Amino acid sequence: MSLVWLEAALPLGIIAGMLCVMGNAQYYIHRAAHGTAQAYR
């Protein structure tokens, strides 16, 4: 039973992890871009 749970949860975990990583990367890029823009102004 636990094996079935693991197989079901694995894709969801991978998708959630990828979304988390993408969101964090976007946030850091956004912050870095704004930081440089404000520094040059």
mmCIF file as Biopython writes it, N, C-alpha, C and O atoms, coordinates in Angstrom:
data_model
#
loop_
_atom_site.group_PDB
_atom_site.id
_atom_site.type_symbol
_atom_site.label_atom_id
_atom_site.label_alt_id
_atom_site.label_comp_id
_atom_site.label_asym_id
_atom_site.label_entity_id
_atom_site.label_seq_id
_atom_site.pdbx_PDB_ins_code
_atom_site.Cartn_x
_atom_site.Cartn_y
_atom_site.Cartn_z
_atom_site.occupancy
_atom_site.B_iso_or_equiv
_atom_site.auth_seq_id
_atom_site.auth_asym_id
_atom_site.pdbx_PDB_model_num
ATOM 1   N N  . MET A ? 1  ? 0.836  -1.202 0.000   1.0 0.0 1  A 1 
ATOM 2   C CA . MET A ? 1  ? 0.000  0.000  0.000   1.0 0.0 1  A 1 
ATOM 3   C C  . MET A ? 1  ? 0.874  1.258  0.000   1.0 0.0 1  A 1 
ATOM 4   O O  . MET A ? 1  ? 0.592  2.219  -0.715  1.0 0.0 1  A 1 
ATOM 5   N N  . SER A ? 2  ? 1.921  1.240  0.797   1.0 0.0 2  A 1 
ATOM 6   C CA . SER A ? 2  ? 2.779  2.427  0.862   1.0 0.0 2  A 1 
ATOM 7   C C  . SER A ? 2  ? 3.503  2.634  -0.460  1.0 0.0 2  A 1 
ATOM 8   O O  . SER A ? 2  ? 3.803  3.770  -0.830  1.0 0.0 2  A 1 
ATOM 9   N N  . LEU A ? 3  ? 3.787  1.553  -1.173  1.0 0.0 3  A 1 
ATOM 10  C CA . LEU A ? 3  ? 4.459  1.669  -2.477  1.0 0.0 3  A 1 
ATOM 11  C C  . LEU A ? 3  ? 3.560  2.392  -3.472  1.0 0.0 3  A 1 
ATOM 12  O O  . LEU A ? 3  ? 4.025  3.229  -4.245  1.0 0.0 3  A 1 
ATOM 13  N N  . VAL A ? 4  ? 2.272  2.065  -3.448  1.0 0.0 4  A 1 
ATOM 14  C CA . VAL A ? 4  ? 1.315  2.734  -4.335  1.0 0.0 4  A 1 
ATOM 15  C C  . VAL A ? 4  ? 1.263  4.224  -4.003  1.0 0.0 4  A 1 
ATOM 16  O O  . VAL A ? 4  ? 1.255  5.069  -4.898  1.0 0.0 4  A 1 
ATOM 17  N N  . TRP A ? 5  ? 1.229  4.534  -2.711  1.0 0.0 5  A 1 
ATOM 18  C CA . TRP A ? 5  ? 1.219  5.929  -2.271  1.0 0.0 5  A 1 
ATOM 19  C C  . TRP A ? 5  ? 2.460  6.663  -2.790  1.0 0.0 5  A 1 
ATOM 20  O O  . TRP A ? 5  ? 2.377  7.798  -3.261  1.0 0.0 5  A 1 
ATOM 21  N N  . LEU A ? 6  ? 3.617  5.984  -2.693  1.0 0.0 6  A 1 
ATOM 22  C CA . LEU A ? 6  ? 4.861  6.602  -3.119  1.0 0.0 6  A 1 
ATOM 23  C C  . LEU A ? 6  ? 4.825  6.874  -4.618  1.0 0.0 6  A 1 
ATOM 24  O O  . LEU A ? 6  ? 5.217  7.945  -5.079  1.0 0.0 6  A 1 
ATOM 25  N N  . GLU A ? 7  ? 4.337  5.866  -5.380  1.0 0.0 7  A 1 
ATOM 26  C CA . GLU A ? 7  ? 4.277  6.047  -6.835  1.0 0.0 7  A 1 
ATOM 27  C C  . GLU A ? 7  ? 3.319  7.160  -7.213  1.0 0.0 7  A 1 
ATOM 28  O O  . GLU A ? 7  ? 3.541  7.855  -8.204  1.0 0.0 7  A 1 
ATOM 29  N N  . ALA A ? 8  ? 2.249  7.343  -6.434  1.0 0.0 8  A 1 
ATOM 30  C CA . ALA A ? 8  ? 1.279  8.392  -6.726  1.0 0.0 8  A 1 
ATOM 31  C C  . ALA A ? 8  ? 1.821  9.766  -6.328  1.0 0.0 8  A 1 
ATOM 32  O O  . ALA A ? 8  ? 1.561  10.762 -7.003  1.0 0.0 8  A 1 
ATOM 33  N N  . ALA A ? 9  ? 2.573  9.811  -5.231  1.0 0.0 9  A 1 
ATOM 34  C CA . ALA A ? 9  ? 3.040  11.095 -4.699  1.0 0.0 9  A 1 
ATOM 35  C C  . ALA A ? 9  ? 4.290  11.591 -5.429  1.0 0.0 9  A 1 
ATOM 36  O O  . ALA A ? 9  ? 4.562  12.792 -5.447  1.0 0.0 9  A 1 
ATOM 37  N N  . LEU A ? 10 ? 5.047  10.674 -6.028  1.0 0.0 10 A 1 
ATOM 38  C CA . LEU A ? 10 ? 6.316  11.061 -6.642  1.0 0.0 10 A 1 
ATOM 39  C C  . LEU A ? 10 ? 6.132  12.099 -7.750  1.0 0.0 10 A 1 
ATOM 40  O O  . LEU A ? 10 ? 6.798  13.133 -7.712  1.0 0.0 10 A 1 
ATOM 41  N N  . PRO A ? 11 ? 5.248  11.870 -8.747  1.0 0.0 11 A 1 
ATOM 42  C CA . PRO A ? 11 ? 5.061  12.880 -9.806  1.0 0.0 11 A 1 
ATOM 43  C C  . PRO A ? 11 ? 4.591  14.220 -9.239  1.0 0.0 11 A 1 
ATOM 44  O O  . PRO A ? 11 ? 5.042  15.280 -9.673  1.0 0.0 11 A 1 
ATOM 45  N N  . LEU A ? 12 ? 3.676  14.161 -8.261  1.0 0.0 12 A 1 
ATOM 46  C CA . LEU A ? 12 ? 3.192  15.410 -7.660  1.0 0.0 12 A 1 
ATOM 47  C C  . LEU A ? 12 ? 4.333  16.146 -6.971  1.0 0.0 12 A 1 
ATOM 48  O O  . LEU A ? 12 ? 4.440  17.369 -7.068  1.0 0.0 12 A 1 
ATOM 49  N N  . GLY A ? 13 ? 5.187  15.395 -6.274  1.0 0.0 13 A 1 
ATOM 50  C CA . GLY A ? 13 ? 6.322  16.017 -5.597  1.0 0.0 13 A 1 
ATOM 51  C C  . GLY A ? 13 ? 7.282  16.648 -6.589  1.0 0.0 13 A 1 
ATOM 52  O O  . GLY A ? 13 ? 7.805  17.738 -6.358  1.0 0.0 13 A 1 
ATOM 53  N N  . ILE A ? 14 ? 7.509  15.947 -7.705  1.0 0.0 14 A 1 
ATOM 54  C CA . ILE A ? 14 ? 8.431  16.479 -8.718  1.0 0.0 14 A 1 
ATOM 55  C C  . ILE A ? 14 ? 7.856  17.759 -9.314  1.0 0.0 14 A 1 
ATOM 56  O O  . ILE A ? 14 ? 8.570  18.745 -9.493  1.0 0.0 14 A 1 
ATOM 57  N N  . ILE A ? 15 ? 6.545  17.735 -9.624  1.0 0.0 15 A 1 
ATOM 58  C CA . ILE A ? 15 ? 5.907  18.921 -10.214 1.0 0.0 15 A 1 
ATOM 59  C C  . ILE A ? 15 ? 5.955  20.087 -9.228  1.0 0.0 15 A 1 
ATOM 60  O O  . ILE A ? 15 ? 6.289  21.213 -9.597  1.0 0.0 15 A 1 
ATOM 61  N N  . ALA A ? 16 ? 5.614  19.799 -7.962  1.0 0.0 16 A 1 
ATOM 62  C CA . ALA A ? 16 ? 5.621  20.855 -6.946  1.0 0.0 16 A 1 
ATOM 63  C C  . ALA A ? 16 ? 7.031  21.413 -6.776  1.0 0.0 16 A 1 
ATOM 64  O O  . ALA A ? 16 ? 7.213  22.626 -6.668  1.0 0.0 16 A 1 
ATOM 65  N N  . GLY A ? 17 ? 8.026  20.528 -6.752  1.0 0.0 17 A 1 
ATOM 66  C CA . GLY A ? 17 ? 9.410  20.968 -6.600  1.0 0.0 17 A 1 
ATOM 67  C C  . GLY A ? 17 ? 9.853  21.840 -7.759  1.0 0.0 17 A 1 
ATOM 68  O O  . GLY A ? 17 ? 10.512 22.862 -7.565  1.0 0.0 17 A 1 
ATOM 69  N N  . MET A ? 18 ? 9.484  21.425 -8.978  1.0 0.0 18 A 1 
ATOM 70  C CA . MET A ? 18 ? 9.873  22.205 -10.156 1.0 0.0 18 A 1 
ATOM 71  C C  . MET A ? 18 ? 9.218  23.572 -10.131 1.0 0.0 18 A 1 
ATOM 72  O O  . MET A ? 18 ? 9.854  24.578 -10.447 1.0 0.0 18 A 1 
ATOM 73  N N  . LEU A ? 19 ? 7.932  23.611 -9.749  1.0 0.0 19 A 1 
ATOM 74  C CA . LEU A ? 19 ? 7.234  24.902 -9.660  1.0 0.0 19 A 1 
ATOM 75  C C  . LEU A ? 19 ? 7.900  25.790 -8.616  1.0 0.0 19 A 1 
ATOM 76  O O  . LEU A ? 19 ? 8.063  26.992 -8.822  1.0 0.0 19 A 1 
ATOM 77  N N  . CYS A ? 20 ? 8.283  25.187 -7.495  1.0 0.0 20 A 1 
ATOM 78  C CA . CYS A ? 20 ? 8.932  25.942 -6.423  1.0 0.0 20 A 1 
ATOM 79  C C  . CYS A ? 20 ? 10.251 26.518 -6.922  1.0 0.0 20 A 1 
ATOM 80  O O  . CYS A ? 20 ? 10.535 27.699 -6.720  1.0 0.0 20 A 1 
ATOM 81  N N  . VAL A ? 21 ? 11.058 25.679 -7.577  1.0 0.0 21 A 1 
ATOM 82  C CA . VAL A ? 21 ? 12.368 26.125 -8.074  1.0 0.0 21 A 1 
ATOM 83  C C  . VAL A ? 21 ? 12.183 27.222 -9.111  1.0 0.0 21 A 1 
ATOM 84  O O  . VAL A ? 21 ? 12.890 28.230 -9.086  1.0 0.0 21 A 1 
ATOM 85  N N  . MET A ? 22 ? 11.224 27.029 -10.034 1.0 0.0 22 A 1 
ATOM 86  C CA . MET A ? 22 ? 10.990 28.036 -11.069 1.0 0.0 22 A 1 
ATOM 87  C C  . MET A ? 22 ? 10.540 29.350 -10.451 1.0 0.0 22 A 1 
ATOM 88  O O  . MET A ? 22 ? 10.989 30.421 -10.858 1.0 0.0 22 A 1 
ATOM 89  N N  . GLY A ? 23 ? 9.650  29.265 -9.462  1.0 0.0 23 A 1 
ATOM 90  C CA . GLY A ? 23 ? 9.168  30.469 -8.804  1.0 0.0 23 A 1 
ATOM 91  C C  . GLY A ? 23 ? 10.294 31.202 -8.094  1.0 0.0 23 A 1 
ATOM 92  O O  . GLY A ? 23 ? 10.395 32.427 -8.173  1.0 0.0 23 A 1 
ATOM 93  N N  . ASN A ? 24 ? 11.146 30.445 -7.398  1.0 0.0 24 A 1 
ATOM 94  C CA . ASN A ? 24 ? 12.269 31.063 -6.693  1.0 0.0 24 A 1 
ATOM 95  C C  . ASN A ? 24 ? 13.231 31.706 -7.679  1.0 0.0 24 A 1 
ATOM 96  O O  . ASN A ? 24 ? 13.697 32.822 -7.450  1.0 0.0 24 A 1 
ATOM 97  N N  . ALA A ? 25 ? 13.537 31.008 -8.785  1.0 0.0 25 A 1 
ATOM 98  C CA . ALA A ? 25 ? 14.453 31.545 -9.787  1.0 0.0 25 A 1 
ATOM 99  C C  . ALA A ? 25 ? 13.886 32.834 -10.366 1.0 0.0 25 A 1 
ATOM 100 O O  . ALA A ? 25 ? 14.601 33.824 -10.520 1.0 0.0 25 A 1 
ATOM 101 N N  . GLN A ? 26 ? 12.582 32.814 -10.687 1.0 0.0 26 A 1 
ATOM 102 C CA . GLN A ? 26 ? 11.951 34.006 -11.250 1.0 0.0 26 A 1 
ATOM 103 C C  . GLN A ? 26 ? 12.021 35.157 -10.252 1.0 0.0 26 A 1 
ATOM 104 O O  . GLN A ? 26 ? 12.292 36.299 -10.625 1.0 0.0 26 A 1 
ATOM 105 N N  . TYR A ? 27 ? 11.772 34.845 -8.972  1.0 0.0 27 A 1 
ATOM 106 C CA . TYR A ? 27 ? 11.790 35.881 -7.937  1.0 0.0 27 A 1 
ATOM 107 C C  . TYR A ? 27 ? 13.176 36.503 -7.818  1.0 0.0 27 A 1 
ATOM 108 O O  . TYR A ? 27 ? 13.318 37.721 -7.721  1.0 0.0 27 A 1 
ATOM 109 N N  . TYR A ? 28 ? 14.217 35.629 -7.827  1.0 0.0 28 A 1 
ATOM 110 C CA . TYR A ? 28 ? 15.573 36.150 -7.674  1.0 0.0 28 A 1 
ATOM 111 C C  . TYR A ? 28 ? 15.987 36.959 -8.902  1.0 0.0 28 A 1 
ATOM 112 O O  . TYR A ? 28 ? 16.630 38.000 -8.773  1.0 0.0 28 A 1 
ATOM 113 N N  . ILE A ? 29 ? 15.616 36.476 -10.099 1.0 0.0 29 A 1 
ATOM 114 C CA . ILE A ? 29 ? 15.945 37.223 -11.326 1.0 0.0 29 A 1 
ATOM 115 C C  . ILE A ? 29 ? 15.240 38.574 -11.286 1.0 0.0 29 A 1 
ATOM 116 O O  . ILE A ? 29 ? 15.835 39.604 -11.600 1.0 0.0 29 A 1 
ATOM 117 N N  . HIS A ? 30 ? 13.960 38.561 -10.894 1.0 0.0 30 A 1 
ATOM 118 C CA . HIS A ? 30 ? 13.178 39.787 -10.829 1.0 0.0 30 A 1 
ATOM 119 C C  . HIS A ? 30 ? 13.824 40.769 -9.859  1.0 0.0 30 A 1 
ATOM 120 O O  . HIS A ? 30 ? 13.986 41.951 -10.165 1.0 0.0 30 A 1 
ATOM 121 N N  . ARG A ? 31 ? 14.193 40.260 -8.681  1.0 0.0 31 A 1 
ATOM 122 C CA . ARG A ? 31 ? 14.791 41.123 -7.659  1.0 0.0 31 A 1 
ATOM 123 C C  . ARG A ? 31 ? 16.144 41.649 -8.138  1.0 0.0 31 A 1 
ATOM 124 O O  . ARG A ? 31 ? 16.477 42.815 -7.928  1.0 0.0 31 A 1 
ATOM 125 N N  . ALA A ? 32 ? 16.920 40.775 -8.784  1.0 0.0 32 A 1 
ATOM 126 C CA . ALA A ? 32 ? 18.243 41.198 -9.259  1.0 0.0 32 A 1 
ATOM 127 C C  . ALA A ? 32 ? 18.083 42.271 -10.342 1.0 0.0 32 A 1 
ATOM 128 O O  . ALA A ? 32 ? 18.816 43.260 -10.353 1.0 0.0 32 A 1 
ATOM 129 N N  . ALA A ? 33 ? 17.137 42.073 -11.241 1.0 0.0 33 A 1 
ATOM 130 C CA . ALA A ? 33 ? 16.918 43.046 -12.314 1.0 0.0 33 A 1 
ATOM 131 C C  . ALA A ? 33 ? 16.501 44.386 -11.724 1.0 0.0 33 A 1 
ATOM 132 O O  . ALA A ? 33 ? 16.998 45.433 -12.138 1.0 0.0 33 A 1 
ATOM 133 N N  . HIS A ? 34 ? 15.587 44.353 -10.754 1.0 0.0 34 A 1 
ATOM 134 C CA . HIS A ? 34 ? 15.136 45.601 -10.136 1.0 0.0 34 A 1 
ATOM 135 C C  . HIS A ? 34 ? 16.276 46.245 -9.350  1.0 0.0 34 A 1 
ATOM 136 O O  . HIS A ? 34 ? 16.403 47.469 -9.338  1.0 0.0 34 A 1 
ATOM 137 N N  . GLY A ? 35 ? 17.103 45.435 -8.694  1.0 0.0 35 A 1 
ATOM 138 C CA . GLY A ? 35 ? 18.210 45.970 -7.933  1.0 0.0 35 A 1 
ATOM 139 C C  . GLY A ? 35 ? 19.197 46.693 -8.838  1.0 0.0 35 A 1 
ATOM 140 O O  . GLY A ? 35 ? 19.661 47.785 -8.508  1.0 0.0 35 A 1 
ATOM 141 N N  . THR A ? 36 ? 19.524 46.081 -9.990  1.0 0.0 36 A 1 
ATOM 142 C CA . THR A ? 36 ? 20.466 46.717 -10.912 1.0 0.0 36 A 1 
ATOM 143 C C  . THR A ? 36 ? 19.839 47.976 -11.510 1.0 0.0 36 A 1 
ATOM 144 O O  . THR A ? 36 ? 20.519 48.989 -11.676 1.0 0.0 36 A 1 
ATOM 145 N N  . ALA A ? 37 ? 18.540 47.917 -11.836 1.0 0.0 37 A 1 
ATOM 146 C CA . ALA A ? 37 ? 17.866 49.064 -12.426 1.0 0.0 37 A 1 
ATOM 147 C C  . ALA A ? 37 ? 17.894 50.241 -11.446 1.0 0.0 37 A 1 
ATOM 148 O O  . ALA A ? 37 ? 18.141 51.380 -11.842 1.0 0.0 37 A 1 
ATOM 149 N N  . GLN A ? 38 ? 17.640 49.957 -10.171 1.0 0.0 38 A 1 
ATOM 150 C CA . GLN A ? 38 ? 17.623 51.026 -9.183  1.0 0.0 38 A 1 
ATOM 151 C C  . GLN A ? 38 ? 19.042 51.534 -8.929  1.0 0.0 38 A 1 
ATOM 152 O O  . GLN A ? 38 ? 19.233 52.715 -8.638  1.0 0.0 38 A 1 
ATOM 153 N N  . ALA A ? 39 ? 20.034 50.655 -9.037  1.0 0.0 39 A 1 
ATOM 154 C CA . ALA A ? 39 ? 21.405 51.061 -8.766  1.0 0.0 39 A 1 
ATOM 155 C C  . ALA A ? 39 ? 21.904 51.993 -9.876  1.0 0.0 39 A 1 
ATOM 156 O O  . ALA A ? 39 ? 22.657 52.933 -9.620  1.0 0.0 39 A 1 
ATOM 157 N N  . TYR A ? 40 ? 21.475 51.718 -11.104 1.0 0.0 40 A 1 
ATOM 158 C CA . TYR A ? 40 ? 21.951 52.536 -12.235 1.0 0.0 40 A 1 
ATOM 159 C C  . TYR A ? 40 ? 21.243 53.881 -12.288 1.0 0.0 40 A 1 
ATOM 160 O O  . TYR A ? 40 ? 21.768 54.836 -12.862 1.0 0.0 40 A 1 
ATOM 161 N N  . ARG A ? 41 ? 20.047 53.967 -11.692 1.0 0.0 41 A 1 
ATOM 162 C CA . ARG A ? 41 ? 19.274 55.186 -11.782 1.0 0.0 41 A 1 
ATOM 163 C C  . ARG A ? 41 ? 19.914 56.320 -11.002 1.0 0.0 41 A 1 
ATOM 164 O O  . ARG A ? 41 ? 19.381 57.430 -10.976 1.0 0.0 41 A 1 
#
